[in-house]
Amino acid sequence: MRAWIREHGIRLSALALVGLLFALPVAVLMWMTAVSGTSWRGALPPPTPEERDLEGRLHGHVVAIAGKPHNVGHPEAYAAAAAYIERTLAGQGHAVLRQPFDDGHAVNLEAVIEPASPGAPTLVVGAHYDSAFTAPGANDNGSGTAALLELGRLLGDLRGRANVRIRLAFFANEEPPFFKTDRMGSLVYALALAEKGQKPDAMFSLETMGFYRDERGSQHYPFPLAQLYPDTGNFVAFVGPVSARPLVRRATGAFRAVPLSALSHAGGYSRQDRLRAARPGHRGAGADAARLALTLASPDATWCIALVMRMEKGPR
């Protein structure tokens, strides 16, 4: 046996090396994309009255913000969208902070829900509200902006009581030609926080949440992700850099933790539910893209916030 190994050792080593070269990328890819929990399966229960109301509110926000192209190329509609966001937040009782930039052609907007303790961790939940070129931007990103406005409404009563500082940020100038430039709204916002020494502990970006399709083949990916994810566009994707893997896994697990039927029987979230959601150990909701449970969790997994949403089916 030893003689056979000595005779074929080089060949065996070469085969082992080739196998490792093939197996290692697969293992890394599986490690990067693995998440917690199980996706929703089965028919959706009928929406509750609270969910019907929320559906109408979300639809109204999208129509008001994304009825027409709104960006620097369409300045009147751009200003109208910003004014609507600011007016809505103010109506919810928030003090709205304006951050003009790009020579006054664009403005970021922010509402802050201060915690009980000044030393509490900080979560930024953001969404860009500008549209791309001549698109009205109902999905990209009227849907994310609408969700963020509803977070502001539902979480507003946590002012001075939550265990986390929640910064709701609405970004301008996110689409081309500003994407990945120093005139991009989210970068302007992040640099301003850094200059003040207010580094967030976590950030969630709400992006293109309104697209929904039941048809097979309606979702596409670059290779090799098509081998790992479904080809039907009826789900919500949690995406983050490798450094945020613990946060992505925790958020996805909390998102899937509670059966959707439990939410329907509960009749929606009460004021007390939302207060508990800002305390350690609370678990979020599970759903699919037709009725979303948007779960936000901190990197150390000590708290999370859940918002149940119902989004309409429709194109971008």
N, C-alpha and C positions, 0 to 999 in steps of 0.2 A: 504494500500500500504506500509506504513511504517513497519507494522508488518511483511509483506511478505519479505521486504528487510532485517529486522533484522533476520528473520528465515533463509534466504538463503544468507546472507551477506558473510559468509566464502566461500561458494561455488562460488559465483560471483567473489570474490576477487581472488580465485584460478584460475578460468577461465581467468580472466583479466591478471593475471601474466603469465599464459601459453601462451596466445596470444601475450603478449609483448615479451616473450622470443623467439617466432618464428618470430615476425615481426621485431624486432630490428636488427638481423643479415642481414635480407633481405634489410632493409632500409640502413644499413651501406654499404652493397655490392653495391647497386644501386648508392649510393652517391660516392663511390670510383671509379666506372666504367663509370659514366655518362660523356659524352663529348659534345662539342658544334658542331653545324652544322649538315649537312646531307650528307651521302655518295653519291658518283657519281652513277647515274643510266643511263642506255641506252648505245647505241653503241658509240665507240670511233671515233672521227673524224680522217680523214687521217693525218698522221704525216707531219709536215712542213719540208722543206729542212734543217732548223736548227736542228730540232729534229732528222732527219736522220743522220746528221753529228755527233750529240751528241751520238746517239746510237753506231755509229762506234767507237767513242773515248772510250766509256765505255767498249765496247767489247774488244778493244785492250788492255786496262788496265788490265782487268780480265785475258786475255790470258797470258799477260806478267808476271803477279804476281802469278797467280794460275794455271799455266800449270802443276805443279807437287807439291808434298808435300814440304813445306818450314817451317821448325822449327829447334830447336836445334838438333833434330835427323837427319836432312838433312841440314847441315850447309852451303853447297855450294849454294843450292837453296835459303836458308834463306838470305844469303848475297846478292844474285842476286836480290831478291825481294826488299830488302832495297836499293840497288844501283839504281834500276829502279825508285823507289819512289823519291829518292834524285835527280836523274838526271832529272826527269820530273818536279819537283818543281823548280829546278834551271833554267830549260828551260822556265818556266813561269815567271821568273824574281824574284823569292823568294830567300831570304837568308835562307838556311836550317841549323837549329840547330840540332846537334847530341847529344844524351844522352846515351852513352854506359853504360851498367850495367851487372850484372851477370857475373863478371870476363871477360867482353868483348865479351861474347857469344851472346849478344843481344843488340839492339840499338833502342831507341825511336827517332823519327824524328819529327821536328816541323817547321812550317812556320807561321810567325806572320804578320798579316795585321794591322799595327798601325793606330790608329784613328787620327782625327784632333786635339783632345784634350787629353793630357796625363791623365787627370782624368776621362776619359770615362769608362763605364762599360766594363767588359771582358766576352766574350763568348768563350768557348772551344768547338770545334767540333772535335770529335775523332773517330777513327776506328782502330781496331787491324788488323794487316796484316799477322800474323802467322796462319798456318793451324793446324788442329788437327791430331796428329798421322800420319797415312799414307794417309789421304785425301788431294787432291789438294787444296780444300778450295775455289772453284769458288764462291759459295754463302756465305760460312762462312770462311773468310770474304772478299774475293776478291771483292764482290759487294759493300760493304761499303767503302772499300779502293778506288775503282774506283770512287765512288760518291764524296769522299773527294778530290781526285785529280782534278776532274772537278770543284768543288767549288773553289779550288785554282786558276784554270785558269780563271773562270768567274768573280771572285771577286777581282782579283789581282789589277785592276785599281782603287780600292778604297783606296789604300795606302795613308795615310795622309789626307783622306777626309771623312772617315766614322765616324759615331757617336758612334761606338763601336770598341773595340779591338777584333779582331778575331784570335784565336789561332787554327790552324789546326794541330792536333796531330795524329801521326801514331804510334800505340803501338805495341811493341813486347811482346812475352811471355804471351799472354792472355789465351791461351788454356791450358788444363791439360798437365803436372803436376803442372803448375805454377798458375792456377786459385785459387784465394783466398789465395795466399801466398805473402810473402814480396818480391818475385822475379817476381811478375806480373807487366807488363810494365805500365799499367795505374796507379797502386798504386805508383810505383816509380816516375812517372811523377807528380802525385798529391802531393806527399810529397815534391818534389823539389819546386813546386810552393808555397806550404805552408811555406817552410823554407825561401823563398824570400819575403814573405808577399804579394804574388800576387794571392789572393783568387779570383777565377772566380765568376761571378754573375750568370752564367748558364752554363750547359754542355749538349751537345747532343752527344749520341753515335750512330753511323750508323752501323747497325748490320744485317746481313743476309737479304739483301734487294732484292735479285735476284730471289727467289723462286716464281713461279706463277703457279697456276692450276685453270682451269675452272670447273673441275669435282666436283660435290657434294660429301661431305665426305672426301675431300682432306685436311681439316684442323681439327686438334684435340686439345682439351684442357682438363686440369684436372677439375673435378667437383668442383664447380657448374658453371664454366665459360662457359661451352658449352651451357648453357641456355641463355646466354647473347650475344654471338658473332656468326657470320655466320660460317657455316661448309664448305665453299668454300674458298680455299687459294688464293684469288685474291685481297687482300687488304694490306694496310700498317698499322701496329699497332704502336700506341704511348703508351709507357709504362714508368712509373716512380713511385717513392715512394710516399706515402701519402703527405709528406711534399712538394712535387713538383706538387701537384694537380693543382694549379692555372696556372703554366707553361704548363703542359700537356694540359689543357683545352684551353688555349690561342693558343697554337701551332696547336692543332687539328682544332680549329675553323678557324684559318687563312689558314690552309691547304685546307679546304673545301670551302672557301669563294667565290672564283671566278670560274665560269663555265669553264670547260676544253675547250669548243668551243671558248671562248674569247681568250684563249692563242693561239689557232691555227690561228684565224683570225689576231692576233697581229703579227704572224710570228716570235715568239720567243722574248726573252728579249734583249733589246738594252743596250748599256753602260749607258744611262740615266736612264733606268728602274732600273738597279742594284744600281745606286747611290740613287735613290728615295727609294729603298728598305731598305737602311740603315738610313732612316729618320723617325721620329715619325709619326705614323698614317698610314703607308703603310700596305696594306693587302696582304696576300700571295695567292697562287693558289690552286685549288682543282683538284683532279684526282684520278685514281685508280692505282692498282699495275702494270698495263701494261705501263702506262705513268705516272710516279710519279711526284708530285710537293712536294719537300722536303722543308718544311717551318720551319724556326728557329726563335723563339720568345723569348724575354727577360722576366724575372719574372714579371717586372712591366708593361709589355705589351705595351711598348712605341716604339718598333721597331721590324722588322722582315726581314729576307732575304729569297728569294725564288729561287730555282733552279729546272727547269723542266728537268726531266730525262726520258729516255725510256730504260727499261730493257728488255732483252730477256727472253722468257720463257725457263725454264730448271731446272734440278734437282740440288741438292747440289753439 
